[in-house]
Amino acid sequence: MSEEQPNNPLHGIKLVDILDFLVDFYGWKRLGQLITINCFNSNPSIKSSLKFLRRTPWARDKVEKLYLDTKYNMK
């Protein structure tokens, strides 16, 4: 019963995978500079960041945009 979303580049990608990619690519310090949110700058962890991003749509949008910009500019 999966809906097809051919125009959604994030379809099927989990938030944890996006965050893991960004942390591996940029590191917490640079990520906190690019997206100024406390969970990236003060005792950052995947768990606390996921909790915040799941409850905060504007922050999640910024993370998803950075992921897409980074991923598609690598090619």
MMTF fields as JSON, N, C-alpha, C and O atoms, coordinates in Angstrom:
{
  "mmtfVersion": "1.0.0",
  "mmtfProducer": "UNKNOWN",
  "numBonds": 299,
  "numAtoms": 300,
  "numGroups": 75,
  "numChains": 1,
  "numModels": 1,
  "chainsPerModel": [1],
  "groupsPerChain": [75],
  "chainIdList": ["A"],
  "bondAtomList": [4, 2, 8, 6, 12, 10, 16, 14, 20, 18, 24, 22, 28, 26, 32, 30, 36, 34, 40, 38, 44, 42, 48, 46, 52, 50, 56, 54, 60, 58, 64, 62, 68, 66, 72, 70, 76, 74, 80, 78, 84, 82, 88, 86, 92, 90, 96, 94, 100, 98, 104, 102, 108, 106, 112, 110, 116, 114, 120, 118, 124, 122, 128, 126, 132, 130, 136, 134, 140, 138, 144, 142, 148, 146, 152, 150, 156, 154, 160, 158, 164, 162, 168, 166, 172, 170, 176, 174, 180, 178, 184, 182, 188, 186, 192, 190, 196, 194, 200, 198, 204, 202, 208, 206, 212, 210, 216, 214, 220, 218, 224, 222, 228, 226, 232, 230, 236, 234, 240, 238, 244, 242, 248, 246, 252, 250, 256, 254, 260, 258, 264, 262, 268, 266, 272, 270, 276, 274, 280, 278, 284, 282, 288, 286, 292, 290, 296, 294],
  "bondOrderList": [1, 1, 1, 1, 1, 1, 1, 1, 1, 1, 1, 1, 1, 1, 1, 1, 1, 1, 1, 1, 1, 1, 1, 1, 1, 1, 1, 1, 1, 1, 1, 1, 1, 1, 1, 1, 1, 1, 1, 1, 1, 1, 1, 1, 1, 1, 1, 1, 1, 1, 1, 1, 1, 1, 1, 1, 1, 1, 1, 1, 1, 1, 1, 1, 1, 1, 1, 1, 1, 1, 1, 1, 1, 1],
  "groupList": [{"groupName": "MET", "atomNameList": ["N", "CA", "C", "O"], "elementList": ["N", "C", "C", "O"], "formalChargeList": [0, 0, 0, 0], "bondAtomList": [1, 0, 2, 1, 3, 2], "bondOrderList": [1, 1, 2], "singleLetterCode": "M", "chemCompType": "L-PEPTIDE LINKING"}, {"groupName": "SER", "atomNameList": ["N", "CA", "C", "O"], "elementList": ["N", "C", "C", "O"], "formalChargeList": [0, 0, 0, 0], "bondAtomList": [1, 0, 2, 1, 3, 2], "bondOrderList": [1, 1, 2], "singleLetterCode": "S", "chemCompType": "L-PEPTIDE LINKING"}, {"groupName": "GLU", "atomNameList": ["N", "CA", "C", "O"], "elementList": ["N", "C", "C", "O"], "formalChargeList": [0, 0, 0, 0], "bondAtomList": [1, 0, 2, 1, 3, 2], "bondOrderList": [1, 1, 2], "singleLetterCode": "E", "chemCompType": "L-PEPTIDE LINKING"}, {"groupName": "GLN", "atomNameList": ["N", "CA", "C", "O"], "elementList": ["N", "C", "C", "O"], "formalChargeList": [0, 0, 0, 0], "bondAtomList": [1, 0, 2, 1, 3, 2], "bondOrderList": [1, 1, 2], "singleLetterCode": "Q", "chemCompType": "L-PEPTIDE LINKING"}, {"groupName": "PRO", "atomNameList": ["N", "CA", "C", "O"], "elementList": ["N", "C", "C", "O"], "formalChargeList": [0, 0, 0, 0], "bondAtomList": [1, 0, 2, 1, 3, 2], "bondOrderList": [1, 1, 2], "singleLetterCode": "P", "chemCompType": "L-PEPTIDE LINKING"}, {"groupName": "ASN", "atomNameList": ["N", "CA", "C", "O"], "elementList": ["N", "C", "C", "O"], "formalChargeList": [0, 0, 0, 0], "bondAtomList": [1, 0, 2, 1, 3, 2], "bondOrderList": [1, 1, 2], "singleLetterCode": "N", "chemCompType": "L-PEPTIDE LINKING"}, {"groupName": "LEU", "atomNameList": ["N", "CA", "C", "O"], "elementList": ["N", "C", "C", "O"], "formalChargeList": [0, 0, 0, 0], "bondAtomList": [1, 0, 2, 1, 3, 2], "bondOrderList": [1, 1, 2], "singleLetterCode": "L", "chemCompType": "L-PEPTIDE LINKING"}, {"groupName": "HIS", "atomNameList": ["N", "CA", "C", "O"], "elementList": ["N", "C", "C", "O"], "formalChargeList": [0, 0, 0, 0], "bondAtomList": [1, 0, 2, 1, 3, 2], "bondOrderList": [1, 1, 2], "singleLetterCode": "H", "chemCompType": "L-PEPTIDE LINKING"}, {"groupName": "GLY", "atomNameList": ["N", "CA", "C", "O"], "elementList": ["N", "C", "C", "O"], "formalChargeList": [0, 0, 0, 0], "bondAtomList": [1, 0, 2, 1, 3, 2], "bondOrderList": [1, 1, 2], "singleLetterCode": "G", "chemCompType": "PEPTIDE LINKING"}, {"groupName": "ILE", "atomNameList": ["N", "CA", "C", "O"], "elementList": ["N", "C", "C", "O"], "formalChargeList": [0, 0, 0, 0], "bondAtomList": [1, 0, 2, 1, 3, 2], "bondOrderList": [1, 1, 2], "singleLetterCode": "I", "chemCompType": "L-PEPTIDE LINKING"}, {"groupName": "LYS", "atomNameList": ["N", "CA", "C", "O"], "elementList": ["N", "C", "C", "O"], "formalChargeList": [0, 0, 0, 0], "bondAtomList": [1, 0, 2, 1, 3, 2], "bondOrderList": [1, 1, 2], "singleLetterCode": "K", "chemCompType": "L-PEPTIDE LINKING"}, {"groupName": "VAL", "atomNameList": ["N", "CA", "C", "O"], "elementList": ["N", "C", "C", "O"], "formalChargeList": [0, 0, 0, 0], "bondAtomList": [1, 0, 2, 1, 3, 2], "bondOrderList": [1, 1, 2], "singleLetterCode": "V", "chemCompType": "L-PEPTIDE LINKING"}, {"groupName": "ASP", "atomNameList": ["N", "CA", "C", "O"], "elementList": ["N", "C", "C", "O"], "formalChargeList": [0, 0, 0, 0], "bondAtomList": [1, 0, 2, 1, 3, 2], "bondOrderList": [1, 1, 2], "singleLetterCode": "D", "chemCompType": "L-PEPTIDE LINKING"}, {"groupName": "PHE", "atomNameList": ["N", "CA", "C", "O"], "elementList": ["N", "C", "C", "O"], "formalChargeList": [0, 0, 0, 0], "bondAtomList": [1, 0, 2, 1, 3, 2], "bondOrderList": [1, 1, 2], "singleLetterCode": "F", "chemCompType": "L-PEPTIDE LINKING"}, {"groupName": "TYR", "atomNameList": ["N", "CA", "C", "O"], "elementList": ["N", "C", "C", "O"], "formalChargeList": [0, 0, 0, 0], "bondAtomList": [1, 0, 2, 1, 3, 2], "bondOrderList": [1, 1, 2], "singleLetterCode": "Y", "chemCompType": "L-PEPTIDE LINKING"}, {"groupName": "TRP", "atomNameList": ["N", "CA", "C", "O"], "elementList": ["N", "C", "C", "O"], "formalChargeList": [0, 0, 0, 0], "bondAtomList": [1, 0, 2, 1, 3, 2], "bondOrderList": [1, 1, 2], "singleLetterCode": "W", "chemCompType": "L-PEPTIDE LINKING"}, {"groupName": "ARG", "atomNameList": ["N", "CA", "C", "O"], "elementList": ["N", "C", "C", "O"], "formalChargeList": [0, 0, 0, 0], "bondAtomList": [1, 0, 2, 1, 3, 2], "bondOrderList": [1, 1, 2], "singleLetterCode": "R", "chemCompType": "L-PEPTIDE LINKING"}, {"groupName": "THR", "atomNameList": ["N", "CA", "C", "O"], "elementList": ["N", "C", "C", "O"], "formalChargeList": [0, 0, 0, 0], "bondAtomList": [1, 0, 2, 1, 3, 2], "bondOrderList": [1, 1, 2], "singleLetterCode": "T", "chemCompType": "L-PEPTIDE LINKING"}, {"groupName": "CYS", "atomNameList": ["N", "CA", "C", "O"], "elementList": ["N", "C", "C", "O"], "formalChargeList": [0, 0, 0, 0], "bondAtomList": [1, 0, 2, 1, 3, 2], "bondOrderList": [1, 1, 2], "singleLetterCode": "C", "chemCompType": "L-PEPTIDE LINKING"}, {"groupName": "ALA", "atomNameList": ["N", "CA", "C", "O"], "elementList": ["N", "C", "C", "O"], "formalChargeList": [0, 0, 0, 0], "bondAtomList": [1, 0, 2, 1, 3, 2], "bondOrderList": [1, 1, 2], "singleLetterCode": "A", "chemCompType": "L-PEPTIDE LINKING"}],
  "groupTypeList": [0, 1, 2, 2, 3, 4, 5, 5, 4, 6, 7, 8, 9, 10, 6, 11, 12, 9, 6, 12, 13, 6, 11, 12, 13, 14, 8, 15, 10, 16, 6, 8, 3, 6, 9, 17, 9, 5, 18, 13, 5, 1, 5, 4, 1, 9, 10, 1, 1, 6, 10, 13, 6, 16, 16, 17, 4, 15, 19, 16, 12, 10, 11, 2, 10, 6, 14, 6, 12, 17, 10, 14, 5, 0, 10],
  "groupIdList": [1, 2, 3, 4, 5, 6, 7, 8, 9, 10, 11, 12, 13, 14, 15, 16, 17, 18, 19, 20, 21, 22, 23, 24, 25, 26, 27, 28, 29, 30, 31, 32, 33, 34, 35, 36, 37, 38, 39, 40, 41, 42, 43, 44, 45, 46, 47, 48, 49, 50, 51, 52, 53, 54, 55, 56, 57, 58, 59, 60, 61, 62, 63, 64, 65, 66, 67, 68, 69, 70, 71, 72, 73, 74, 75],
  "secStructList": [7, 7, 7, 7, 7, 6, 6, 7, 6, 6, 6, 6, 7, 7, 2, 2, 2, 2, 2, 2, 2, 2, 2, 2, 2, 2, 2, 2, 2, 2, 2, 2, 2, 2, 1, 7, 7, 2, 2, 2, 2, 1, 1, 7, 7, 2, 2, 2, 2, 2, 2, 2, 2, 2, 2, 7, 2, 2, 2, 2, 2, 2, 2, 2, 2, 2, 2, 2, 2, 2, 2, 2, 2, 7, 7],
  "xCoordList": [0.812, 0.0, 0.862, 0.446, 2.052, 2.969, 2.568, 2.319, 2.511, 2.178, 3.442, 4.494, 3.335, 4.46, 4.592, 3.597, 5.821, 6.1, 7.293, 8.39, 7.076, 8.197, 8.855, 10.012, 8.145, 8.7, 9.301, 9.707, 9.361, 9.898, 11.276, 11.358, 12.353, 13.69, 14.021, 14.984, 13.246, 13.492, 12.657, 12.76, 11.838, 10.978, 11.827, 12.724, 11.537, 12.24, 13.531, 14.19, 13.9, 15.119, 14.718, 13.915, 15.285, 14.951, 15.721, 16.832, 15.108, 15.733, 17.064, 18.016, 17.147, 18.398, 19.499, 20.659, 19.161, 20.148, 20.619, 21.799, 19.703, 20.05, 21.012, 22.033, 20.669, 21.499, 22.865, 23.878, 22.912, 24.191, 25.074, 26.269, 24.488, 25.239, 25.816, 26.999, 24.99, 25.439, 26.523, 27.48, 26.376, 27.39, 28.697, 29.769, 28.625, 29.837, 30.498, 31.724, 29.693, 30.21, 30.774, 31.874, 30.015, 30.393, 31.0, 31.858, 30.566, 30.932, 29.955, 29.292, 29.877, 28.905, 29.187, 28.263, 30.46, 30.8, 30.361, 29.702, 30.726, 30.352, 28.841, 28.244, 28.235, 26.782, 26.075, 25.086, 26.587, 26.025, 26.21, 25.424, 27.251, 27.454, 26.509, 25.998, 26.28, 25.417, 23.945, 23.191, 23.546, 22.167, 22.244, 22.557, 21.958, 22.128, 20.947, 19.979, 21.063, 20.086, 20.861, 21.927, 20.326, 21.021, 21.419, 22.473, 20.601, 20.908, 22.154, 22.69, 22.627, 23.865, 25.063, 26.209, 24.81, 25.889, 26.152, 27.261, 25.187, 25.335, 25.157, 24.04, 26.233, 26.224, 25.478, 24.497, 25.928, 25.191, 25.243, 26.258, 24.126, 24.05, 22.97, 22.077, 23.063, 22.058, 20.697, 19.705, 20.651, 19.379, 18.68, 17.489, 19.413, 18.78, 18.389, 17.363, 19.209, 18.903, 17.663, 16.819, 17.549, 16.363, 15.099, 14.075, 15.184, 14.021, 13.574, 12.384, 14.54, 14.219, 13.681, 12.671, 14.344, 13.943, 12.571, 11.839, 12.215, 10.893, 9.765, 8.625, 10.096, 9.069, 9.086, 8.217, 10.075, 10.259, 10.354, 11.439, 9.219, 9.195, 10.149, 10.76, 10.298, 11.166, 12.626, 13.368, 13.036, 14.414, 14.634, 15.675, 13.637, 13.739, 13.832, 14.59, 13.058, 13.118, 14.525, 15.018, 15.173, 16.528, 17.519, 18.404, 17.363, 18.253, 18.049, 19.018, 16.801, 16.508, 17.028, 17.536, 16.908, 17.409, 18.93, 19.483, 19.605, 21.054, 21.485, 22.459, 20.773, 21.07, 20.957, 21.859, 19.861, 19.661, 20.711, 21.266, 20.979, 21.994, 23.362, 24.092, 23.703, 25.002, 25.077, 26.051, 24.057, 24.054, 24.09, 24.836, 23.296, 23.212, 24.339, 24.577, 25.038, 26.191, 27.476, 28.512, 27.425, 28.6, 28.874, 30.003, 27.863, 27.994, 28.729, 28.914],
  "yCoordList": [-1.19, 0.0, 1.263, 2.308, 1.159, 2.272, 3.206, 2.767, 4.502, 5.486, 5.864, 6.085, 5.937, 6.363, 7.882, 8.605, 8.352, 9.778, 10.064, 10.353, 9.985, 10.122, 11.497, 11.624, 12.526, 13.879, 14.282, 15.431, 13.355, 13.645, 12.991, 11.773, 13.77, 13.181, 12.578, 11.821, 12.898, 12.364, 11.125, 10.553, 10.718, 9.549, 8.316, 7.968, 7.671, 6.45, 6.67, 5.703, 7.912, 8.203, 8.598, 9.509, 7.903, 8.158, 9.364, 9.65, 10.062, 11.237, 10.872, 11.648, 9.729, 9.306, 9.132, 9.441, 8.648, 8.485, 9.844, 10.022, 10.79, 12.15, 12.775, 13.354, 12.648, 13.235, 12.564, 13.248, 11.243, 10.527, 11.008, 11.234, 11.163, 11.635, 13.023, 13.26, 13.94, 15.312, 15.394, 16.155, 14.614, 14.622, 14.041, 14.564, 12.971, 12.388, 13.354, 13.452, 14.058, 14.949, 16.245, 16.665, 16.878, 18.19, 18.147, 18.967, 17.208, 17.221, 18.112, 18.965, 17.904, 18.661, 20.16, 20.968, 20.53, 21.956, 22.714, 23.749, 22.199, 22.867, 22.812, 23.77, 21.695, 21.568, 22.621, 23.216, 22.845, 23.871, 25.277, 26.171, 25.481, 26.79, 26.975, 28.072, 25.918, 25.996, 26.113, 26.857, 25.375, 25.414, 25.717, 24.843, 26.945, 27.39, 26.959, 27.697, 25.744, 25.255, 24.642, 24.056, 24.778, 24.403, 22.93, 22.594, 22.059, 20.622, 20.251, 19.158, 21.131, 20.884, 21.553, 21.206, 22.496, 23.274, 22.978, 23.217, 22.477, 22.236, 20.748, 20.233, 20.068, 18.621, 17.853, 17.167, 17.959, 17.327, 15.802, 15.203, 15.202, 13.75, 13.453, 14.266, 12.298, 11.887, 11.813, 12.305, 11.197, 10.993, 12.313, 12.466, 13.266, 14.535, 15.34, 16.021, 15.257, 15.977, 15.405, 16.158, 14.084, 13.455, 13.861, 14.17, 13.856, 14.232, 15.662, 15.926, 16.576, 17.963, 18.113, 18.784, 17.497, 17.653, 17.053, 17.562, 15.997, 15.385, 16.27, 16.178, 17.128, 18.002, 19.418, 20.228, 19.718, 21.092, 21.126, 20.971, 21.33, 21.263, 22.233, 21.856, 23.463, 24.425, 23.969, 24.162, 23.368, 22.896, 21.669, 21.529, 20.785, 19.603, 20.009, 19.416, 21.021, 21.521, 22.006, 21.74, 22.717, 23.209, 22.05, 22.085, 21.036, 19.874, 19.124, 18.727, 18.932, 18.234, 19.02, 18.427, 20.333, 21.168, 21.08, 20.954, 21.146, 21.034, 19.664, 19.565, 18.622, 17.271, 17.211, 16.712, 17.713, 17.685, 18.523, 18.097, 19.711, 20.578, 19.901, 19.957, 19.273, 18.61, 17.385, 17.199, 16.559, 15.298, 15.548, 14.886, 16.49, 16.716, 17.575, 17.578, 18.304, 19.092, 18.287, 18.761, 17.07, 16.207, 15.557, 15.154, 15.456, 14.73, 15.517, 15.034],
  "zCoordList": [0.0, 0.0, 0.0, 0.5, -0.559, -0.641, -1.78, -2.903, -1.47, -2.493, -3.257, -2.657, -4.555, -5.381, -5.299, -5.339, -5.185, -5.152, -6.066, -5.589, -7.363, -8.295, -8.286, -8.688, -7.839, -7.841, -6.497, -6.321, -5.558, -4.243, -4.108, -3.948, -4.17, -4.101, -2.738, -2.623, -1.709, -0.375, -0.068, 1.017, -1.018, -0.798, -0.504, -1.272, 0.603, 0.972, 1.748, 2.129, 1.986, 2.74, 4.158, 4.357, 5.137, 6.539, 7.055, 6.61, 8.0, 8.598, 9.245, 9.165, 9.872, 10.51, 9.461, 9.736, 8.279, 7.215, 6.694, 6.393, 6.592, 6.173, 7.179, 6.808, 8.449, 9.505, 9.567, 9.713, 9.458, 9.443, 8.296, 8.482, 7.119, 5.951, 6.211, 5.963, 6.708, 6.931, 7.998, 7.857, 9.064, 10.127, 9.603, 9.906, 8.824, 8.238, 7.255, 7.207, 6.481, 5.449, 6.031, 5.672, 6.932, 7.461, 8.862, 9.19, 9.678, 11.094, 11.85, 11.261, 13.149, 13.958, 13.947, 13.855, 14.04, 14.127, 12.878, 12.974, 11.712, 10.459, 10.236, 9.745, 10.596, 10.452, 11.306, 10.878, 12.513, 13.387, 12.854, 13.166, 12.047, 11.415, 10.233, 10.008, 9.488, 8.312, 8.688, 8.061, 9.716, 10.204, 11.699, 12.508, 12.045, 13.421, 14.283, 14.472, 14.793, 15.758, 16.914, 16.72, 18.1, 19.314, 19.36, 19.9, 18.807, 18.905, 18.096, 18.276, 17.21, 16.472, 17.144, 16.855, 18.025, 18.624, 20.098, 20.578, 20.81, 22.237, 22.537, 22.482, 22.849, 23.104, 22.01, 22.298, 20.773, 19.68, 19.733, 20.088, 19.371, 19.221, 18.193, 17.957, 17.597, 16.62, 17.294, 16.757, 18.47, 19.172, 19.497, 19.226, 20.076, 20.448, 19.208, 19.2, 18.168, 16.933, 16.255, 15.772, 16.217, 15.621, 16.371, 15.762, 17.694, 18.513, 18.184, 18.013, 18.099, 17.789, 16.368, 16.155, 15.404, 14.005, 13.727, 12.878, 14.416, 14.216, 14.75, 14.294, 15.72, 16.306, 15.736, 16.059, 14.888, 14.423, 12.903, 12.342, 12.237, 10.769, 10.067, 9.067, 10.555, 9.873, 9.918, 8.955, 11.027, 11.143, 10.257, 9.615, 10.235, 9.376, 7.904, 7.136, 7.52, 6.141, 5.79, 4.694, 6.72, 6.471, 6.324, 5.469, 7.159, 7.096, 5.781, 5.134, 5.391, 4.136, 2.933, 1.981, 2.966, 1.865, 1.781, 0.688, 2.919, 2.917, 2.391, 1.645, 2.772, 2.294, 0.769, 0.096, 0.235, -1.212, -1.933, -2.946, -1.41, -2.029, -2.021, -3.011, -0.922, -0.792, -1.688, -2.418, -1.631, -2.38, -3.884, -4.606, -4.355, -5.804, -6.349, -7.556, -5.488, -5.925, -5.901, -6.369, -5.359, -5.301, -6.657, -6.936, -7.482, -8.751, -9.8, -10.918]
}
